[in-house]
């Protein structure tokens, strides 16, 4: 009997060891596959930023709800009479500060504003005007009038207005339309449509659209409306500001909350210059997002980013001089045409680059 038990024990050990070897091989293969394909997964997620925002939020809330439902009965069984007396009678120190005055210390509550990704409905209240509503939602008066087909400026209490997320046009795609034809129709740039993070495309390589989908056209104007003319800075690279202009061309998009950068278009594909002396910290070749891009660290928390390049002439760790050509303008990544996406970052956060340029 003892001999039989020893043999059975050896069989169990061998069986467990076999499973260990099997699982080790499977995990090793999965780890190798993950390391090989993780860059592609990251690129896809970056390209479709904003698309998965809501599903991720809903999934997270569902997980929290499920944990609460499953954990509630456990807590109820653990404390059948409610919370322990020691906890029930415990008074947090902060509760005693009933007369604490935040104004005495200059502390103020700051409410974070969530960027809007779609059209919302606003009900007109007493005293509202188009100007007040436009200022409240940070869009132009014409944007509200176009979205609601208003011919006059007068409003009535209780009237419902559609408010687009940004200044421009909200367009329903028709058969045969492209981002280029829509941009031309509404007197704006196709790249602005691409830059709006909540616009989705059926093909991220060609920016193809689905018939019937809603498309936000930033800075678009109605065909019968006069075009908006903006003053442009000198197109030649150079200057005496903190950063020199990285390339000559036409500015096709100015900084906005969802695109804190300058887009400078030039079909001639000229060289791109470093805004100031510094060290190349990042060189990446991505299919989506920024595409081929460079980040130069200038010290003191300042760095510049040059995106959508067609060629890169530097490597990480290289020291570059002010005005040195570091790449070639192109249309790689999330781009609808040849242009440079130029960012200035302060302590890692993108800021309006215009104050840093002459």
C-alpha positions, -999 to +999 in steps of 0.1 A: +000+000+000+028+023+009+046+016-023+014+023-043+010+057-025+047+067-032+041+058-069+010+079-070+028+108-054+055+107-080+029+107-107+012+138-093+046+155-090+054+147-126+019+158-137+023+192-120+058+196-134+045+189-169+018+216-164+045+240-152+066+234-183+035+238-205+024+271-189+059+284-189+061+279-227+027+295-233+036+325-211+069+328-229+053+328-263+026+353-252+053+376-238+073+374-270+042+381-291+032+410-268+067+426-270+066+423-308+032+438-314+028+463-285+041+492-306+014+487-332-013+485-305+000+518-290+000+535-324-036+524-331-048+536-297-030+569-302-046+574-337-081+567-324-077+589-293-111+600-281-129+572-299-125+547-270-129+573-243-166+566-237-164+528-239-135+528-214-154+551-190-185+529-192-164+497-188-147+512-157-180+522-141-194+488-148-164+472-130-169+495-100-206+487-099-200+450-100-174+452-072-199+472-051-227+446-057-204+417-049-187+434-019-219+447-003-231+414+011-196+406+024-195+438+043-230+432+056-221+397+069-188+411+084-207+438+103-242+426+108-250+454+133-236+481+112-202+497+116-182+489+148-190+513+177-154+526+176-159+537+140-194+550+145-183+573+173-151+584+156-150+621+146-125+630+119-103+659+129-116+679+099-151+678+112-142+699+141-131+728+118-166+740+112-155+776+112-125+772+088-125+801+064-108+792+031-107+829+020-084+837+049-058+816+032-066+826-004-077+791-013-102+789-042-120+760-058-111+755-095-137+737-116-121+716-143-139+721-177-143+689-197-137+694-234-170+689-253-170+662-280-204+667-295-233+691-300-253+699-268-288+714-264-291+746-244-324+761-232-326+799-234-330+816-200-342+851-191-316+877-200-298+855-225-285+869-257-266+853-285-234+871-274-237+858-238-244+823-249-215+823-274-192+836-247-205+810-222-197+781-245-166+797-261-179+796-297-187+824-322-222+839-325-223+828-362-216+792-351-248+792-330-268+809-357-256+784-384-263+754-362-299+766-355-306+782-389-313+816-371-320+846-393-323+871-365-305+878-332-336+878-310-343+848-287-372+837-266-371+822-231-374+784-233-361+782-268-337+753-274-304+759-292-279+734-305-244+744-294-215+729-314-183+719-294-161+745-312-164+775-335-173+762-370-198+740-387-214+706-378-218+687-411-236+655-419-216+636-445-232+629-478-222+603-505-191+612-524-178+638-499-143+638-485-125+659-459-111+679-487-144+687-504-160+695-471-131+718-461-133+736-494-171+740-491-168+756-457-136+777-464-113+760-440-084+735-440-088+697-442-061+693-415-083+711-390-110+684-395-083+658-390-069+675-359-103+676-341-098+645-318-134+634-317-138+632-355-138+595-366-128+580-399-136+547-415-100+545-428-072+562-408-048+561-438-071+580-463-094+597-437-124+582-455-158+591-442-190+572-436-222+585-453-245+600-426-219+605-399-216+638-381-184+657-387-172+688-368-155+713-391-135+737-369-134+773-381-157+765-410-181+791-423-213+789-444-207+791-481-226+824-484-207+839-454-175+860-460-142+842-455-123+850-423-089+866-431-063+863-404-030+882-403-001+858-408+035+862-395+065+864-418+067+832-438+105+831-439+122+811-411+143+832-388+138+860-363+152+873-330+126+858-306+133+830-281+127+805-309+132+811-346+104+800-370+111+764-379+099+766-415+084+790-440+049+786-452+013+795-444-003+789-410-033+766-416-043+762-379-036+783-348-035+769-313-069+757-298-077+736-267-076+703-286-046+713-308-021+734-288+003+739-318+008+757-350+003+740-383+025+755-411+018+742-446+043+743-475+039+721-505+076+726-514+086+703-486+115+725-473+138+716-445+127+721-409+149+741-385+154+737-348+138+766-329+168+770-306+200+752-295+194+720-276+196+682-274+175+658-294+155+638-268+131+619-290+131+606-326+101+584-335+087+569-367+050+563-362+024+554-387-003+573-369-005+603-346+025+626-350+040+603-377+078+609-380+086+635-354+114+650-333+115+665-298+144+688-289+151+696-252+163+733-248+167+732-211+149+752-184+118+730-189+114+740-225+112+717-255+099+718-290+082+691-311+083+689-350+058+664-364+045+649-397+081+649-412+090+631-443+127+627-433+147+630-401+184+641-401+192+637-364+193+610-337+186+609-300+214+626-280+225+648-309+232+685-300+217+709-325+223+746-331+197+773-334+183+772-369+200+739-378+180+718-403+169+687-384+143+672-408+122+676-439+085+688-439+061+661-449+027+645-443+033+614-422+010+602-395-024+618-389-020+644-416-041+654-446-014+672-465+022+685-463+026+706-432+046+710-400+029+705-366+050+727-343+046+725-305+063+743-276+062+724-243+069+738-209+076+712-182+062+686-205+029+705-211+020+719-246+016+757-245+007+784-270+039+786-291+032+822-304+047+840-273+079+822-279+082+832-316+088+866-330 
